[in-house]
Amino acid sequence: MDFSVYGDLIHYPFAGKTADGGWLDGTISADWLNDHFGQYETLDECIQATDSEGLKLFFEHLKTQQ
Amino acid sequence: MAKGVPILGKDPLGKAKYANVTESGDLGVQLSGRIAERLYFAEDVTVTAGSALQLLPYSERLEFRKIAVGFYFYHSVPSEQKYRALVQHRVASVPTPNSEQIVVENIQRGAGIVELEGYIYSVVLQNRSTQDQPVRAIYVWGVR
């Protein structure tokens, strides 16, 4: 996958999580995503490849934009 | 005849101090020392893998000369996990920062401080590892 199609710096609504379960805003870079998840073909594969709750939600969020 | 009106007040230590209002009504007060203001504080936050968690959104803050950021983990984190606090500057409404200043980087706990290069900036905490990371506390101070 090439995450650069979403821009250099992508809005990341799951950048952090508070103790009461609320999500915090931030950004994520396309370069970081390409470095760690660029080898996968689909967003579903990216979801399978991470343990991060926020990243899983983020990839699901990107699926709605495809 | 007096050229102004004296005003009796107290300094921060409670000692009596006089100031003077001029004929034109101006009151001059000389401030000294470092004045800091806490701009952000959060406890028990998990910073998601890969994220730049926004601590302060972009805004024009003319009043501060320096920004200090600290973050403290619950446990020691593996050395391969990379964390850093950044001040990101930008010009007008351009979404991508045109420069970044690293405030503190790759330490288990502690704080850093930078002299600001501009007045339109945001402050973020980056987790450049692939693991979500619980953080005990994060704070940002502005120094006038």
N, CA and C atoms of all chains as a GROMACS GRO file, in nm:
protein
  630
    1MET      N    1   0.085  -0.120   0.000
    1MET     CA    2   0.000   0.000   0.000
    1MET      C    3   0.088   0.124   0.000
    2ASP      N    4   0.039   0.228  -0.063
    2ASP     CA    5   0.110   0.355  -0.060
    2ASP      C    6   0.021   0.456   0.014
    3PHE      N    7   0.062   0.490   0.135
    3PHE     CA    8  -0.020   0.579   0.217
    3PHE      C    9  -0.003   0.726   0.179
    4SER      N   10   0.088   0.755   0.087
    4SER     CA   11   0.110   0.893   0.043
    4SER      C   12  -0.013   0.951  -0.028
    5VAL      N   13  -0.099   0.860  -0.078
    5VAL     CA   14  -0.218   0.909  -0.148
    5VAL      C   15  -0.311   0.986  -0.052
    6TYR      N   16  -0.292   0.966   0.078
    6TYR     CA   17  -0.376   1.037   0.177
    6TYR      C   18  -0.312   1.171   0.219
    7GLY      N   19  -0.194   1.200   0.165
    7GLY     CA   20  -0.124   1.323   0.202
    7GLY      C   21   0.000   1.291   0.283
    8ASP      N   22   0.087   1.391   0.301
    8ASP     CA   23   0.210   1.370   0.378
    8ASP      C   24   0.180   1.349   0.526
    9LEU      N   25   0.090   1.429   0.575
    9LEU     CA   26   0.054   1.426   0.716
    9LEU      C   27  -0.097   1.403   0.724
   10ILE      N   28  -0.136   1.293   0.783
   10ILE     CA   29  -0.275   1.249   0.778
   10ILE      C   30  -0.341   1.271   0.913
   11HIS      N   31  -0.461   1.325   0.910
   11HIS     CA   32  -0.537   1.344   1.035
   11HIS      C   33  -0.559   1.207   1.101
   12TYR      N   34  -0.530   1.203   1.232
   12TYR     CA   35  -0.534   1.075   1.304
   12TYR      C   36  -0.626   1.094   1.426
   13PRO      N   37  -0.753   1.059   1.410
   13PRO     CA   38  -0.848   1.082   1.520
   13PRO      C   39  -0.831   0.985   1.637
   14PHE      N   40  -0.736   0.892   1.624
   14PHE     CA   41  -0.712   0.793   1.731
   14PHE      C   42  -0.567   0.803   1.780
   15ALA      N   43  -0.516   0.924   1.787
   15ALA     CA   44  -0.374   0.945   1.822
   15ALA      C   45  -0.344   0.913   1.968
   16GLY      N   46  -0.444   0.922   2.052
   16GLY     CA   47  -0.425   0.892   2.193
   16GLY      C   48  -0.558   0.855   2.256
   17LYS      N   49  -0.550   0.794   2.374
   17LYS     CA   50  -0.672   0.750   2.441
   17LYS      C   51  -0.663   0.788   2.588
   18THR      N   52  -0.768   0.847   2.639
   18THR     CA   53  -0.770   0.887   2.779
   18THR      C   54  -0.813   0.769   2.866
   19ALA      N   55  -0.796   0.787   2.997
   19ALA     CA   56  -0.830   0.679   3.091
   19ALA      C   57  -0.978   0.642   3.083
   20ASP      N   58  -1.064   0.738   3.048
   20ASP     CA   59  -1.207   0.708   3.040
   20ASP      C   60  -1.250   0.661   2.901
   21GLY      N   61  -1.152   0.634   2.815
   21GLY     CA   62  -1.184   0.573   2.686
   21GLY      C   63  -1.204   0.670   2.571
   22GLY      N   64  -1.188   0.798   2.595
   22GLY     CA   65  -1.205   0.896   2.488
   22GLY      C   66  -1.082   0.901   2.398
   23TRP      N   67  -1.105   0.925   2.270
   23TRP     CA   68  -0.994   0.933   2.175
   23TRP      C   69  -0.949   1.077   2.157
   24LEU      N   70  -0.819   1.092   2.136
   24LEU     CA   71  -0.759   1.225   2.121
   24LEU      C   72  -0.706   1.242   1.979
   25ASP      N   73  -0.710   1.366   1.933
   25ASP     CA   74  -0.672   1.400   1.797
   25ASP      C   75  -0.520   1.411   1.778
   26GLY      N   76  -0.479   1.392   1.656
   26GLY     CA   77  -0.340   1.412   1.622
   26GLY      C   78  -0.318   1.388   1.474
   27THR      N   79  -0.196   1.357   1.438
   27THR     CA   80  -0.163   1.329   1.299
   27THR      C   81  -0.074   1.204   1.294
   28ILE      N   82  -0.061   1.151   1.174
   28ILE     CA   83   0.032   1.040   1.149
   28ILE      C   84   0.093   1.064   1.012
   29SER      N   85   0.221   1.034   0.999
   29SER     CA   86   0.287   1.065   0.871
   29SER      C   87   0.275   0.947   0.775
   30ALA      N   88   0.258   0.981   0.647
   30ALA     CA   89   0.252   0.878   0.543
   30ALA      C   90   0.384   0.803   0.536
   31ASP      N   91   0.496   0.871   0.561
   31ASP     CA   92   0.626   0.803   0.558
   31ASP      C   93   0.633   0.692   0.663
   32TRP      N   94   0.585   0.723   0.784
   32TRP     CA   95   0.588   0.623   0.892
   32TRP      C   96   0.500   0.503   0.854
   33LEU      N   97   0.382   0.532   0.800
   33LEU     CA   98   0.292   0.424   0.759
   33LEU      C   99   0.354   0.341   0.648
   34ASN      N  100   0.417   0.407   0.550
   34ASN     CA  101   0.481   0.333   0.440
   34ASN      C  102   0.597   0.247   0.491
   35ASP      N  103   0.672   0.301   0.588
   35ASP     CA  104   0.785   0.225   0.643
   35ASP      C  105   0.739   0.097   0.712
   36HIS      N  106   0.626   0.106   0.784
   36HIS     CA  107   0.585  -0.008   0.867
   36HIS      C  108   0.473  -0.093   0.807
   37PHE      N  109   0.396  -0.036   0.716
   37PHE     CA  110   0.282  -0.110   0.661
   37PHE      C  111   0.277  -0.106   0.507
   38GLY      N  112   0.379  -0.048   0.447
   38GLY     CA  113   0.381  -0.034   0.301
   38GLY      C  114   0.389  -0.167   0.229
   39GLN      N  115   0.434  -0.272   0.299
   39GLN     CA  116   0.450  -0.402   0.232
   39GLN      C  117   0.319  -0.477   0.216
   40TYR      N  118   0.213  -0.430   0.283
   40TYR     CA  119   0.085  -0.500   0.274
   40TYR      C  120   0.003  -0.448   0.157
   41GLU      N  121  -0.079  -0.538   0.104
   41GLU     CA  122  -0.158  -0.504  -0.016
   41GLU      C  123  -0.289  -0.434   0.020
   42THR      N  124  -0.346  -0.472   0.134
   42THR     CA  125  -0.478  -0.418   0.168
   42THR      C  126  -0.480  -0.364   0.311
   43LEU      N  127  -0.581  -0.284   0.339
   43LEU     CA  128  -0.597  -0.232   0.475
   43LEU      C  129  -0.633  -0.343   0.573
   44ASP      N  130  -0.703  -0.444   0.525
   44ASP     CA  131  -0.734  -0.558   0.612
   44ASP      C  132  -0.606  -0.629   0.658
   45GLU      N  133  -0.509  -0.639   0.569
   45GLU     CA  134  -0.381  -0.699   0.608
   45GLU      C  135  -0.310  -0.611   0.710
   46CYS      N  136  -0.321  -0.481   0.694
   46CYS     CA  137  -0.260  -0.388   0.790
   46CYS      C  138  -0.324  -0.406   0.928
   47ILE      N  139  -0.455  -0.423   0.929
   47ILE     CA  140  -0.528  -0.443   1.056
   47ILE      C  141  -0.481  -0.571   1.124
   48GLN      N  142  -0.463  -0.674   1.045
   48GLN     CA  143  -0.416  -0.802   1.100
   48GLN      C  144  -0.275  -0.792   1.155
   49ALA      N  145  -0.197  -0.700   1.098
   49ALA     CA  146  -0.053  -0.694   1.129
   49ALA      C  147  -0.020  -0.610   1.253
   50THR      N  148  -0.118  -0.544   1.310
   50THR     CA  149  -0.089  -0.458   1.425
   50THR      C  150  -0.168  -0.498   1.549
   51ASP      N  151  -0.106  -0.475   1.665
   51ASP     CA  152  -0.176  -0.495   1.793
   51ASP      C  153  -0.235  -0.365   1.844
   52SER      N  154  -0.202  -0.255   1.778
   52SER     CA  155  -0.244  -0.124   1.826
   52SER      C  156  -0.394  -0.102   1.803
   53GLU      N  157  -0.464  -0.073   1.910
   53GLU     CA  158  -0.608  -0.048   1.900
   53GLU      C  159  -0.637   0.074   1.813
   54GLY      N  160  -0.556   0.179   1.834
   54GLY     CA  161  -0.578   0.301   1.758
   54GLY      C  162  -0.549   0.283   1.610
   55LEU      N  163  -0.442   0.209   1.579
   55LEU     CA  164  -0.409   0.185   1.438
   55LEU      C  165  -0.516   0.101   1.369
   56LYS      N  166  -0.567   0.000   1.440
   56LYS     CA  167  -0.674  -0.082   1.381
   56LYS      C  168  -0.794   0.005   1.345
   57LEU      N  169  -0.830   0.094   1.438
   57LEU     CA  170  -0.943   0.183   1.412
   57LEU      C  171  -0.912   0.278   1.297
   58PHE      N  172  -0.786   0.323   1.292
   58PHE     CA  173  -0.745   0.415   1.186
   58PHE      C  174  -0.756   0.347   1.048
   59PHE      N  175  -0.708   0.223   1.039
   59PHE     CA  176  -0.716   0.153   0.910
   59PHE      C  177  -0.862   0.128   0.872
   60GLU      N  178  -0.945   0.097   0.971
   60GLU     CA  179  -1.089   0.083   0.942
   60GLU      C  180  -1.145   0.215   0.891
   61HIS      N  181  -1.102   0.324   0.952
   61HIS     CA  182  -1.144   0.459   0.912
   61HIS      C  183  -1.102   0.486   0.766
   62LEU      N  184  -0.981   0.444   0.729
   62LEU     CA  185  -0.935   0.465   0.591
   62LEU      C  186  -1.017   0.382   0.491
   63LYS      N  187  -1.063   0.265   0.537
   63LYS     CA  188  -1.144   0.181   0.447
   63LYS      C  189  -1.272   0.254   0.404
   64THR      N  190  -1.325   0.338   0.494
   64THR     CA  191  -1.449   0.411   0.459
   64THR      C  192  -1.420   0.522   0.358
   65GLN      N  193  -1.292   0.556   0.340
   65GLN     CA  194  -1.257   0.663   0.246
   65GLN      C  195  -1.214   0.610   0.110
   66GLN      N  196  -1.212   0.477   0.095
   66GLN     CA  197  -1.168   0.419  -0.032
   66GLN      C  198  -1.280   0.420  -0.135
   67MET      N  199   0.493   7.124   4.288
   67MET     CA  200   0.373   7.044   4.275
   67MET      C  201   0.410   6.906   4.219
   68ALA      N  202   0.349   6.802   4.274
   68ALA     CA  203   0.382   6.665   4.231
   68ALA      C  204   0.345   6.645   4.085
   69LYS      N  205   0.428   6.566   4.015
   69LYS     CA  206   0.404   6.539   3.872
   69LYS      C  207   0.319   6.413   3.851
   70GLY      N  208   0.283   6.345   3.956
   70GLY     CA  209   0.203   6.224   3.943
   70GLY      C  210   0.142   6.187   4.076
   71VAL      N  211   0.081   6.068   4.077
   71VAL     CA  212   0.016   6.021   4.200
   71VAL      C  213   0.083   5.891   4.244
   72PRO      N  214   0.139   5.888   4.365
   72PRO     CA  215   0.201   5.764   4.411
   72PRO      C  216   0.094   5.663   4.454
   73ILE      N  217   0.124   5.535   4.426
   73ILE     CA  218   0.034   5.426   4.465
   73ILE      C  219   0.114   5.328   4.549
   74LEU      N  220   0.056   5.291   4.662
   74LEU     CA  221   0.123   5.196   4.750
   74LEU      C  222   0.072   5.056   4.723
   75GLY      N  223   0.164   4.965   4.701
   75GLY     CA  224   0.126   4.826   4.679
   75GLY      C  225   0.223   4.733   4.749
   76LYS      N  226   0.219   4.607   4.713
   76LYS     CA  227   0.309   4.509   4.772
   76LYS      C  228   0.376   4.427   4.662
   77ASP      N  229   0.501   4.393   4.686
   77ASP     CA  230   0.569   4.305   4.591
   77ASP      C  231   0.531   4.160   4.624
   78PRO      N  232   0.578   4.062   4.543
   78PRO     CA  233   0.538   3.922   4.568
   78PRO      C  234   0.577   3.870   4.706
   79LEU      N  235   0.674   3.934   4.771
   79LEU     CA  236   0.714   3.890   4.905
   79LEU      C  237   0.638   3.963   5.015
   80GLY      N  238   0.546   4.050   4.976
   80GLY     CA  239   0.465   4.120   5.074
   80GLY      C  240   0.524   4.252   5.122
   81LYS      N  241   0.636   4.291   5.066
   81LYS     CA  242   0.702   4.414   5.108
   81LYS      C  243   0.638   4.534   5.037
   82ALA      N  244   0.620   4.643   5.109
   82ALA     CA  245   0.554   4.761   5.052
   82ALA      C  246   0.636   4.819   4.937
   83LYS      N  247   0.568   4.853   4.829
   83LYS     CA  248   0.633   4.912   4.712
   83LYS      C  249   0.548   5.027   4.661
   84TYR      N  250   0.615   5.133   4.615
   84TYR     CA  251   0.542   5.244   4.554
   84TYR      C  252   0.556   5.240   4.403
   85ALA      N  253   0.448   5.273   4.336
   85ALA     CA  254   0.452   5.297   4.192
   85ALA      C  255   0.398   5.437   4.171
   86ASN      N  256   0.417   5.492   4.052
   86ASN     CA  257   0.375   5.628   4.028
   86ASN      C  258   0.294   5.640   3.901
   87VAL      N  259   0.176   5.701   3.912
   87VAL     CA  260   0.095   5.729   3.795
   87VAL      C  261   0.135   5.867   3.744
   88THR      N  262   0.169   5.877   3.616
   88THR     CA  263   0.216   6.003   3.560
   88THR      C  264   0.100   6.100   3.538
   89GLU      N  265   0.135   6.224   3.500
   89GLU     CA  266   0.032   6.325   3.474
   89GLU      C  267  -0.065   6.280   3.365
   90SER      N  268  -0.012   6.204   3.269
   90SER     CA  269  -0.098   6.159   3.158
   90SER      C  270  -0.175   6.032   3.191
   91GLY      N  271  -0.157   5.981   3.314
   91GLY     CA  272  -0.235   5.865   3.355
   91GLY      C  273  -0.168   5.731   3.331
   92ASP      N  274  -0.041   5.731   3.286
   92ASP     CA  275   0.028   5.604   3.262
   92ASP      C  276   0.085   5.548   3.392
   93LEU      N  277   0.076   5.417   3.405
   93LEU     CA  278   0.136   5.350   3.520
   93LEU      C  279   0.239   5.251   3.467
   94GLY      N  280   0.363   5.274   3.504
   94GLY     CA  281   0.468   5.184   3.459
   94GLY      C  282   0.502   5.084   3.567
   95VAL      N  283   0.506   4.957   3.530
   95VAL     CA  284   0.541   4.852   3.625
   95VAL      C  285   0.650   4.767   3.562
   96GLN      N  286   0.758   4.750   3.633
   96GLN     CA  287   0.867   4.669   3.580
   96GLN      C  288   0.856   4.527   3.636
   97LEU      N  289   0.848   4.430   3.544
   97LEU     CA  290   0.843   4.291   3.585
   97LEU      C  291   0.981   4.229   3.572
   98SER      N  292   1.011   4.138   3.658
   98SER     CA  293   1.139   4.069   3.648
   98SER      C  294   1.120   3.922   3.679
   99GLY      N  295   1.219   3.844   3.642
   99GLY     CA  296   1.211   3.701   3.671
   99GLY      C  297   1.139   3.625   3.562
  100ARG      N  298   1.136   3.494   3.575
  100ARG     CA  299   1.076   3.406   3.475
  100ARG      C  300   0.930   3.382   3.511
  101ILE      N  301   0.842   3.401   3.416
  101ILE     CA  302   0.700   3.378   3.440
  101ILE      C  303   0.654   3.268   3.346
  102ALA      N  304   0.611   3.161   3.404
  102ALA     CA  305   0.569   3.046   3.323
  102ALA      C  306   0.421   3.018   3.346
  103GLU      N  307   0.360   2.960   3.244
  103GLU     CA  308   0.218   2.927   3.252
  103GLU      C  309   0.198   2.785   3.201
  104ARG      N  310   0.125   2.705   3.278
  104ARG     CA  311   0.099   2.568   3.232
  104ARG      C  312  -0.010   2.573   3.126
  105LEU      N  313   0.021   2.520   3.008
  105LEU     CA  314  -0.069   2.527   2.894
  105LEU      C  315  -0.143   2.396   2.869
  106TYR      N  316  -0.085   2.288   2.917
  106TYR     CA  317  -0.147   2.157   2.893
  106TYR      C  318  -0.102   2.062   3.002
  107PHE      N  319  -0.194   1.978   3.046
  107PHE     CA  320  -0.158   1.872   3.140
  107PHE      C  321  -0.255   1.756   3.123
  108ALA      N  322  -0.203   1.635   3.118
  108ALA     CA  323  -0.288   1.517   3.108
  108ALA      C  324  -0.221   1.403   3.183
  109GLU      N  325  -0.304   1.320   3.244
  109GLU     CA  326  -0.254   1.201   3.313
  109GLU      C  327  -0.316   1.078   3.249
  110ASP      N  328  -0.242   0.968   3.256
  110ASP     CA  329  -0.295   0.839   3.216
  110ASP      C  330  -0.351   0.842   3.073
  111VAL      N  331  -0.264   0.871   2.980
  111VAL     CA  332  -0.300   0.876   2.838
  111VAL      C  333  -0.219   0.770   2.764
  112THR      N  334  -0.285   0.696   2.676
  112THR     CA  335  -0.213   0.602   2.589
  112THR      C  336  -0.187   0.669   2.456
  113VAL      N  337  -0.060   0.677   2.418
  113VAL     CA  338  -0.024   0.739   2.290
  113VAL      C  339  -0.014   0.628   2.187
  114THR      N  340  -0.094   0.638   2.083
  114THR     CA  341  -0.105   0.532   1.983
  114THR      C  342   0.022   0.521   1.899
  115ALA      N  343   0.052   0.398   1.856
  115ALA     CA  344   0.167   0.373   1.769
  115ALA      C  345   0.163   0.465   1.648
  116GLY      N  346   0.275   0.528   1.619
  116GLY     CA  347   0.289   0.610   1.498
  116GLY      C  348   0.232   0.749   1.508
  117SER      N  349   0.169   0.780   1.620
  117SER     CA  350   0.094   0.907   1.623
  117SER      C  351   0.180   1.025   1.664
  118ALA      N  352   0.132   1.141   1.625
  118ALA     CA  353   0.178   1.268   1.682
  118ALA      C  354   0.057   1.324   1.756
  119LEU      N  355   0.052   1.298   1.885
  119LEU     CA  356  -0.062   1.339   1.967
  119LEU      C  357  -0.058   1.490   1.986
  120GLN      N  358  -0.168   1.554   1.952
  120GLN     CA  359  -0.172   1.700   1.961
  120GLN      C  360  -0.192   1.745   2.105
  121LEU      N  361  -0.093   1.816   2.158
  121LEU     CA  362  -0.104   1.868   2.294
  121LEU      C  363  -0.158   2.011   2.292
  122LEU      N  364  -0.104   2.092   2.202
  122LEU     CA  365  -0.157   2.227   2.180
  122LEU      C  366  -0.187   2.240   2.032
  123PRO      N  367  -0.307   2.283   1.994
  123PRO     CA  368  -0.337   2.302   1.852
  123PRO      C  369  -0.264   2.425   1.799
  124TYR      N  370  -0.256   2.434   1.666
  124TYR     CA  371  -0.195   2.552   1.606
  124TYR      C  372  -0.267   2.678   1.652
  125SER      N  373  -0.189   2.774   1.694
  125SER     CA  374  -0.246   2.902   1.733
  125SER      C  375  -0.135   3.005   1.734
  126GLU      N  376  -0.172   3.131   1.729
  126GLU     CA  377  -0.075   3.239   1.741
  126GLU      C  378  -0.061   3.272   1.889
  127ARG      N  379   0.058   3.250   1.942
  127ARG     CA  380   0.083   3.277   2.084
  127ARG      C  381   0.202   3.372   2.093
  128LEU      N  382   0.169   3.499   2.102
  128LEU     CA  383   0.274   3.601   2.099
  128LEU      C  384   0.343   3.616   2.234
  129GLU      N  385   0.280   3.564   2.339
  129GLU     CA  386   0.326   3.597   2.473
  129GLU      C  387   0.440   3.511   2.525
  130PHE      N  388   0.471   3.400   2.454
  130PHE     CA  389   0.573   3.310   2.508
  130PHE      C  390   0.702   3.314   2.426
  131ARG      N  391   0.813   3.310   2.497
  131ARG     CA  392   0.944   3.305   2.433
  131ARG      C  393   0.994   3.161   2.422
  132LYS      N  394   0.952   3.078   2.518
  132LYS     CA  395   1.000   2.940   2.522
  132LYS      C  396   0.884   2.845   2.552
  133ILE      N  397   0.904   2.721   2.510
  133ILE     CA  398   0.807   2.616   2.541
  133ILE      C  399   0.883   2.500   2.607
  134ALA      N  400   0.826   2.451   2.716
  134ALA     CA  401   0.883   2.334   2.784
  134ALA      C  402   0.782   2.221   2.780
  135VAL      N  403   0.830   2.100   2.757
  135VAL     CA  404   0.743   1.982   2.751
  135VAL      C  405   0.807   1.870   2.835
  136GLY      N  406   0.724   1.799   2.908
  136GLY     CA  407   0.771   1.682   2.982
  136GLY      C  408   0.675   1.569   2.964
  137PHE      N  409   0.726   1.446   2.964
  137PHE     CA  410   0.638   1.330   2.963
  137PHE      C  411   0.704   1.220   3.045
  138TYR      N  412   0.621   1.144   3.113
  138TYR     CA  413   0.668   1.044   3.209
  138TYR      C  414   0.594   0.914   3.187
  139PHE      N  415   0.669   0.806   3.169
  139PHE     CA  416   0.609   0.675   3.146
  139PHE      C  417   0.585   0.604   3.280
  140TYR      N  418   0.494   0.508   3.276
  140TYR     CA  419   0.471   0.425   3.394
  140TYR      C  420   0.589   0.330   3.417
  141HIS      N  421   0.638   0.275   3.306
  141HIS     CA  422   0.745   0.176   3.315
  141HIS      C  423   0.857   0.222   3.223
  142SER      N  424   0.973   0.162   3.241
  142SER     CA  425   1.079   0.191   3.146
  142SER      C  426   1.040   0.131   3.011
  143VAL      N  427   1.065   0.204   2.904
  143VAL     CA  428   1.025   0.158   2.772
  143VAL      C  429   1.148   0.105   2.699
  144PRO      N  430   1.130   0.007   2.611
  144PRO     CA  431   1.244  -0.047   2.537
  144PRO      C  432   1.316   0.063   2.459
  145SER      N  433   1.448   0.046   2.447
  145SER     CA  434   1.528   0.152   2.385
  145SER      C  435   1.492   0.172   2.238
  146GLU      N  436   1.437   0.067   2.174
  146GLU     CA  437   1.404   0.083   2.033
  146GLU      C  438   1.277   0.165   2.011
  147GLN      N  439   1.203   0.187   2.120
  147GLN     CA  440   1.084   0.270   2.106
  147GLN      C  441   1.124   0.416   2.115
  148LYS      N  442   1.075   0.492   2.021
  148LYS     CA  443   1.121   0.630   2.006
  148LYS      C  444   1.007   0.727   2.037
  149TYR      N  445   1.037   0.819   2.124
  149TYR     CA  446   0.938   0.920   2.160
  149TYR      C  447   1.003   1.056   2.153
  150ARG      N  448   0.927   1.156   2.112
  150ARG     CA  449   0.982   1.289   2.117
  150ARG      C  450   0.869   1.391   2.119
  151ALA      N  451   0.896   1.502   2.184
  151ALA     CA  452   0.803   1.614   2.186
  151ALA      C  453   0.855   1.719   2.090
  152LEU      N  454   0.764   1.772   2.009
  152LEU     CA  455   0.802   1.868   1.906
  152LEU      C  456   0.719   1.994   1.915
  153VAL      N  457   0.782   2.105   1.881
  153VAL     CA  458   0.708   2.227   1.849
  153VAL      C  459   0.709   2.237   1.697
  154GLN      N  460   0.592   2.242   1.637
  154GLN     CA  461   0.580   2.249   1.492
  154GLN      C  462   0.534   2.388   1.452
  155HIS      N  463   0.611   2.451   1.365
  155HIS     CA  464   0.577   2.586   1.319
  155HIS      C  465   0.518   2.578   1.179
  156ARG      N  466   0.431   2.668   1.151
  156ARG     CA  467   0.379   2.677   1.016
  156ARG      C  468   0.351   2.822   0.980
  157VAL      N  469   0.330   2.843   0.851
  157VAL     CA  470   0.301   2.976   0.802
  157VAL      C  471   0.154   2.984   0.766
  158ALA      N  472   0.083   3.079   0.823
  158ALA     CA  473  -0.059   3.102   0.795
  158ALA      C  474  -0.138   2.972   0.804
  159SER      N  475  -0.218   2.941   0.700
  159SER     CA  476  -0.309   2.827   0.711
  159SER      C  477  -0.255   2.701   0.643
  160VAL      N  478  -0.128   2.701   0.606
  160VAL     CA  479  -0.070   2.582   0.544
  160VAL      C  480  -0.072   2.467   0.646
  161PRO      N  481  -0.133   2.351   0.612
  161PRO     CA  482  -0.151   2.246   0.711
  161PRO      C  483  -0.022   2.176   0.753
  162THR      N  484   0.075   2.165   0.662
  162THR     CA  485   0.199   2.094   0.693
  162THR      C  486   0.298   2.189   0.759
  163PRO      N  487   0.358   2.146   0.870
  163PRO     CA  488   0.454   2.236   0.936
  163PRO      C  489   0.573   2.265   0.846
  164ASN      N  490   0.620   2.389   0.851
  164ASN     CA  491   0.736   2.424   0.768
  164ASN      C  492   0.867   2.410   0.847
  165SER      N  493   0.856   2.392   0.978
  165SER     CA  494   0.975   2.361   1.055
  165SER      C  495   0.934   2.295   1.186
  166GLU      N  496   1.028   2.221   1.244
  166GLU     CA  497   1.001   2.154   1.371
  166GLU      C  498   1.119   2.176   1.465
  167GLN      N  499   1.088   2.191   1.592
  167GLN     CA  500   1.191   2.198   1.695
  167GLN      C  501   1.169   2.081   1.790
  168ILE      N  502   1.273   2.001   1.811
  168ILE     CA  503   1.264   1.891   1.906
  168ILE      C  504   1.285   1.946   2.047
  169VAL      N  505   1.188   1.923   2.132
  169VAL     CA  506   1.197   1.973   2.270
  169VAL      C  507   1.265   1.870   2.359
  170VAL      N  508   1.223   1.746   2.346
  170VAL     CA  509   1.283   1.640   2.427
  170VAL      C  510   1.265   1.509   2.350
  171GLU      N  511   1.365   1.421   2.357
  171GLU     CA  512   1.364   1.305   2.269
  171GLU      C  513   1.428   1.184   2.337
  172ASN      N  514   1.362   1.069   2.318
  172ASN     CA  515   1.419   0.939   2.352
  172ASN      C  516   1.474   0.929   2.494
  173ILE      N  517   1.399   0.980   2.589
  173ILE     CA  518   1.438   0.963   2.728
  173ILE      C  519   1.321   0.900   2.802
  174GLN      N  520   1.351   0.837   2.914
  174GLN     CA  521   1.248   0.768   2.991
  174GLN      C  522   1.157   0.866   3.064
  175ARG      N  523   1.217   0.968   3.116
  175ARG     CA  524   1.138   1.070   3.185
  175ARG      C  525   1.220   1.199   3.189
  176GLY      N  526   1.150   1.309   3.198
  176GLY     CA  527   1.222   1.435   3.204
  176GLY      C  528   1.154   1.540   3.119
  177ALA      N  529   1.224   1.648   3.098
  177ALA     CA  530   1.163   1.758   3.027
  177ALA      C  531   1.269   1.831   2.946
  178GLY      N  532   1.223   1.902   2.847
  178GLY     CA  533   1.312   1.985   2.767
  178GLY      C  534   1.248   2.120   2.744
  179ILE      N  535   1.328   2.212   2.696
  179ILE     CA  536   1.276   2.347   2.672
  179ILE      C  537   1.345   2.402   2.548
  180VAL      N  538   1.269   2.474   2.465
  180VAL     CA  539   1.328   2.536   2.346
  180VAL      C  540   1.287   2.683   2.339
  181GLU      N  541   1.376   2.760   2.279
  181GLU     CA  542   1.346   2.900   2.246
  181GLU      C  543   1.266   2.898   2.116
  182LEU      N  544   1.150   2.960   2.117
  182LEU     CA  545   1.061   2.952   2.002
  182LEU      C  546   1.117   3.026   1.880
  183GLU      N  547   1.099   2.965   1.761
  183GLU     CA  548   1.144   3.027   1.636
  183GLU      C  549   1.034   3.107   1.569
  184GLY      N  550   0.914   3.097   1.619
  184GLY     CA  551   0.802   3.170   1.559
  184GLY      C  552   0.687   3.175   1.657
  185TYR      N  553   0.575   3.231   1.610
  185TYR     CA  554   0.463   3.252   1.702
  185TYR      C  555   0.339   3.171   1.665
  186ILE      N  556   0.339   3.109   1.546
  186ILE     CA  557   0.226   3.023   1.510
  186ILE      C  558   0.276   2.879   1.518
  187TYR      N  559   0.231   2.806   1.618
  187TYR     CA  560   0.288   2.674   1.638
  187TYR      C  561   0.191   2.582   1.710
  188SER      N  562   0.221   2.453   1.698
  188SER     CA  563   0.150   2.353   1.776
  188SER      C  564   0.255   2.273   1.853
  189VAL      N  565   0.210   2.197   1.952
  189VAL     CA  566   0.300   2.112   2.028
  189VAL      C  567   0.244   1.970   2.024
  190VAL      N  568   0.329   1.874   1.988
  190VAL     CA  569   0.284   1.736   1.976
  190VAL      C  570   0.379   1.642   2.050
  191LEU      N  571   0.328   1.525   2.086
  191LEU     CA  572   0.410   1.418   2.140
  191LEU      C  573   0.404   1.302   2.041
  192GLN      N  574   0.520   1.268   1.985
  192GLN     CA  575   0.526   1.162   1.884
  192GLN      C  576   0.564   1.029   1.947
  193ASN      N  577   0.491   0.926   1.907
  193ASN     CA  578   0.527   0.788   1.939
  193ASN      C  579   0.567   0.724   1.807
  194ARG      N  580   0.696   0.710   1.783
  194ARG     CA  581   0.743   0.660   1.654
  194ARG      C  582   0.764   0.509   1.655
  195SER      N  583   0.721   0.444   1.764
  195SER     CA  584   0.731   0.299   1.770
  195SER      C  585   0.605   0.237   1.711
  196THR      N  586   0.603   0.103   1.706
  196THR     CA  587   0.485   0.034   1.653
  196THR      C  588   0.395  -0.018   1.765
  197GLN      N  589   0.425   0.025   1.889
  197GLN     CA  590   0.345  -0.017   2.004
  197GLN      C  591   0.275   0.102   2.067
  198ASP      N  592   0.150   0.081   2.108
  198ASP     CA  593   0.082   0.184   2.188
  198ASP      C  594   0.157   0.197   2.320
  199GLN      N  595   0.161   0.318   2.374
  199GLN     CA  596   0.240   0.339   2.495
  199GLN      C  597   0.163   0.419   2.599
  200PRO      N  598   0.134   0.360   2.715
  200PRO     CA  599   0.071   0.436   2.823
  200PRO      C  600   0.170   0.538   2.881
  201VAL      N  601   0.122   0.658   2.901
  201VAL     CA  602   0.205   0.764   2.957
  201VAL      C  603   0.141   0.811   3.087
  202ARG      N  604   0.223   0.822   3.188
  202ARG     CA  605   0.170   0.861   3.320
  202ARG      C  606   0.127   1.007   3.323
  203ALA      N  607   0.208   1.093   3.267
  203ALA     CA  608   0.173   1.236   3.267
  203ALA      C  609   0.245   1.307   3.153
  204ILE      N  610   0.177   1.407   3.100
  204ILE     CA  611   0.234   1.492   2.996
  204ILE      C  612   0.203   1.636   3.035
  205TYR      N  613   0.300   1.725   3.022
  205TYR     CA  614   0.268   1.865   3.046
  205TYR      C  615   0.343   1.955   2.949
  206VAL      N  616   0.285   2.072   2.928
  206VAL     CA  617   0.346   2.176   2.844
  206VAL      C  618   0.340   2.307   2.920
  207TRP      N  619   0.452   2.376   2.924
  207TRP     CA  620   0.458   2.507   2.987
  207TRP      C  621   0.501   2.611   2.883
  208GLY      N  622   0.444   2.728   2.893
  208GLY     CA  623   0.491   2.841   2.815
  208GLY      C  624   0.567   2.935   2.907
  209VAL      N  625   0.680   2.986   2.859
  209VAL     CA  626   0.762   3.078   2.939
  209VAL      C  627   0.765   3.213   2.871
  210ARG      N  628   0.729   3.315   2.944
  210ARG     CA  629   0.725   3.451   2.887
  210ARG      C  630   0.864   3.511   2.880
   0.00000   0.00000   0.00000
